[in-house]
Amino acid sequence: MRAVTAELAKLATLPSVWLATLLALVVPTGIALLNRGVPGPDRGYQELAFGVMGVIVLGVVAVSSEYLAEGADAGGGRQLTTSLTAVPSRLRFLAAKALAVVLVAVPLAFAATAVTMAVVQVRLDLGRLAGVVCYWTYTALLAFAITVLLRHGIVPLTVLLVNTSVVSVTYLLTKVTPLANYFPDMAGVRMFVGKVATDVVITPLVGLLVMSAWVAGLLAVAGAVFVRRDA
């Protein structure tokens, strides 16, 4: 638990994490305010699909901050060197960091959902709430795992944010092949959004299973790579 507490303390000192919190709360509620007069069964929940920008930032910076150089008074080395000195077991270190990300992402998802539903004045559905929390948490972990693999934050941050907010490449790919519906974001969003503009029907349970498989697979690969390569 000390390793998890230390990772939470690290996250609290990162300005990017506070920006992530702001994005997670402001983006879905802001879009919900703009769409208040638009009817539909997915009111509020579609907006929450955009709110994952906040947890994407969270997952990326939790890892990328370890590769930044420390100040001159600390010897100018990377934070990762200090972290692995404190927690020599790489798997334990990575697990503690991932758990810290989860412990931040989960309350953020709850808070964003509550505020967004209040804005659109829609009664909160507990099943959909669980889907939102799961989707946000899994998205944070996907961003986390990809950043571990790349050891740099710019590429995963740019690609994931653009795919979420500007042009959904995964959605466009569904027009080319139905298999693209089983990318983690396309499948996972079915956990709380009922209407998705594709011809492939995916139930919330199948969406959960597909996204779980992606997260588990990427975390396993990231862990194996992190253990074997040089820090």
C-alpha positions in Angstrom: 0.0 0.0 0.0 2.9 2.4 0.6 3.8 2.1 -3.1 0.3 3.0 -4.1 0.2 5.9 -1.6 3.5 7.2 -3.0 2.1 7.0 -6.6 -1.1 8.9 -5.5 1.1 11.6 -4.0 3.1 11.9 -7.2 -0.1 12.3 -9.2 -1.3 15.0 -6.8 1.9 17.1 -7.6 1.5 17.0 -11.3 -0.2 20.0 -12.9 -1.3 17.9 -15.8 -3.4 15.7 -13.5 -5.3 18.7 -12.3 -5.8 19.7 -15.9 -7.1 16.1 -16.5 -9.5 16.6 -13.6 -10.8 19.8 -15.1 -11.2 18.3 -18.5 -13.1 15.3 -17.1 -15.6 17.5 -15.4 -15.9 20.4 -17.7 -16.0 18.8 -21.2 -19.0 16.5 -20.7 -21.0 19.1 -18.7 -20.1 21.8 -21.2 -21.3 19.7 -24.2 -24.4 18.7 -22.2 -25.2 22.4 -21.6 -25.0 23.0 -25.4 -27.2 20.0 -26.1 -29.8 20.5 -23.4 -32.6 20.9 -25.9 -31.7 17.9 -28.0 -33.9 14.9 -27.2 -32.8 11.3 -27.3 -32.4 8.1 -25.2 -28.6 8.8 -24.8 -28.8 12.3 -23.6 -25.9 13.0 -21.2 -24.3 9.6 -21.9 -23.0 10.6 -25.3 -21.4 13.6 -23.8 -19.7 11.4 -21.2 -18.0 9.6 -24.1 -16.1 12.8 -24.8 -15.2 13.3 -21.1 -12.7 10.5 -21.3 -10.2 13.1 -22.6 -9.5 13.8 -18.9 -8.7 10.2 -18.0 -6.6 9.8 -21.2 -4.4 12.7 -19.9 -4.3 11.1 -16.5 -3.2 7.7 -17.8 -0.5 9.2 -20.1 1.1 11.6 -17.7 1.1 9.0 -14.9 3.8 7.2 -17.0 5.4 10.0 -19.1 6.2 12.0 -16.0 8.6 9.2 -14.9 10.7 9.8 -18.0 11.2 13.5 -17.4 14.5 14.8 -16.0 14.6 15.8 -12.4 16.0 19.2 -11.3 19.7 19.9 -11.0 19.5 19.6 -7.2 18.3 16.0 -7.7 21.2 15.1 -10.0 19.4 15.7 -13.3 18.3 12.1 -13.6 14.9 10.8 -14.5 12.1 10.3 -12.0 12.0 6.6 -13.0 15.4 5.9 -11.6 14.4 7.3 -8.2 11.1 5.4 -8.3 12.7 2.1 -9.1 15.2 2.7 -6.3 12.3 3.0 -3.9 10.4 0.1 -5.4 12.9 -2.3 -6.9 10.3 -4.8 -8.2 9.3 -3.4 -11.5 6.0 -5.3 -11.7 5.1 -4.1 -8.2 6.0 -0.5 -9.2 3.9 -0.7 -12.4 0.9 -2.3 -10.5 1.0 0.4 -7.9 1.1 3.1 -10.5 -1.8 1.5 -12.4 -3.9 1.1 -9.2 -3.2 4.8 -8.4 -4.6 5.7 -11.9 -7.7 3.6 -11.2 -8.2 5.3 -7.8 -8.3 8.7 -9.5 -10.3 7.7 -12.6 -13.1 6.0 -10.7 -14.2 9.0 -8.6 -13.7 11.3 -11.6 -16.1 9.2 -13.6 -18.7 9.2 -10.8 -18.5 12.9 -10.3 -18.6 13.7 -14.1 -21.6 11.4 -14.6 -23.5 12.9 -11.6 -22.9 16.5 -12.8 -23.7 15.8 -16.4 -26.9 14.0 -15.6 -27.9 16.9 -13.4 -27.3 19.3 -16.3 -29.4 17.4 -18.7 -32.0 16.6 -16.0 -32.0 12.9 -16.8 -32.5 10.3 -14.1 -29.3 8.4 -13.5 -29.4 4.7 -14.6 -27.2 2.6 -12.3 -26.4 0.1 -15.1 -25.3 2.9 -17.4 -23.4 4.5 -14.5 -21.4 1.3 -14.0 -20.7 1.3 -17.8 -19.4 4.9 -17.7 -17.2 4.2 -14.7 -15.8 1.0 -16.3 -15.3 2.8 -19.7 -13.5 5.7 -18.2 -11.3 3.5 -16.0 -10.4 1.2 -18.8 -9.6 4.1 -21.1 -7.2 5.5 -18.5 -5.5 2.1 -18.3 -5.3 1.8 -22.1 -3.6 5.2 -22.2 -1.3 4.1 -19.3 -0.3 0.8 -21.0 0.4 2.4 -24.4 2.6 5.1 -22.8 4.5 2.4 -20.9 5.2 0.7 -24.3 6.2 3.9 -26.0 8.1 5.5 -23.1 6.8 8.9 -24.3 3.6 10.8 -23.8 3.2 13.0 -26.9 2.3 10.4 -29.4 -0.3 8.5 -27.3 -1.7 11.7 -26.0 -2.2 13.2 -29.4 -3.5 10.1 -31.1 -6.0 9.2 -28.3 -7.3 12.7 -27.8 -7.8 13.3 -31.5 -9.5 10.0 -31.9 -11.8 10.9 -29.0 -12.6 14.5 -29.8 -11.8 15.5 -33.4 -11.9 12.6 -35.9 -12.7 9.1 -34.6 -10.4 6.9 -36.7 -11.8 3.8 -35.2 -15.3 4.9 -36.1 -14.3 5.6 -39.7 -12.7 2.2 -39.9 -16.1 0.6 -39.1 -17.1 1.8 -42.6 -14.3 -0.2 -44.0 -14.6 -3.4 -41.9 -17.1 -4.5 -39.3 -14.2 -5.8 -37.2 -13.4 -2.2 -36.3 -16.4 -2.3 -34.1 -14.3 -4.4 -31.7 -11.7 -1.8 -31.1 -11.8 -1.0 -27.4 -13.4 2.4 -27.7 -16.0 1.3 -30.2 -17.0 -1.8 -28.1 -16.6 -0.2 -24.7 -18.9 2.7 -25.4 -21.8 0.3 -25.9 -21.7 -0.2 -22.1 -23.6 3.0 -21.7 -24.6 4.4 -25.1 -27.4 2.6 -26.7 -27.4 4.1 -30.2 -24.1 3.9 -32.2 -24.2 4.6 -36.0 -22.9 1.3 -37.2 -24.5 -1.9 -38.5 -23.0 -4.1 -35.9 -25.0 -4.6 -32.7 -22.9 -5.1 -29.6 -24.6 -5.6 -26.2 -23.2 -3.9 -23.0 -21.9 -7.3 -21.8 -20.1 -8.0 -25.0 -18.7 -4.4 -24.9 -17.4 -5.0 -21.4 -15.8 -8.3 -22.3 -14.1 -6.9 -25.5 -12.7 -3.9 -23.7 -11.6 -6.0 -20.7 -9.7 -8.2 -23.1 -8.0 -5.3 -24.7 -7.0 -3.7 -21.4 -5.8 -7.0 -19.9 -3.8 -7.8 -23.1 -2.1 -4.4 -23.4 -1.3 -4.3 -19.6 0.3 -7.7 -19.8 2.4 -6.8 -22.8 3.4 -3.5 -21.2 4.3 -5.2 -18.0 6.4 -7.8 -19.9 8.2 -5.2 -21.9 8.8 -2.9 -18.9 10.4 -5.7 -16.9 12.8 -6.8 -19.6 14.1 -3.5 -21.0 16.5 -0.9 -19.6 14.9 1.8 -17.5 
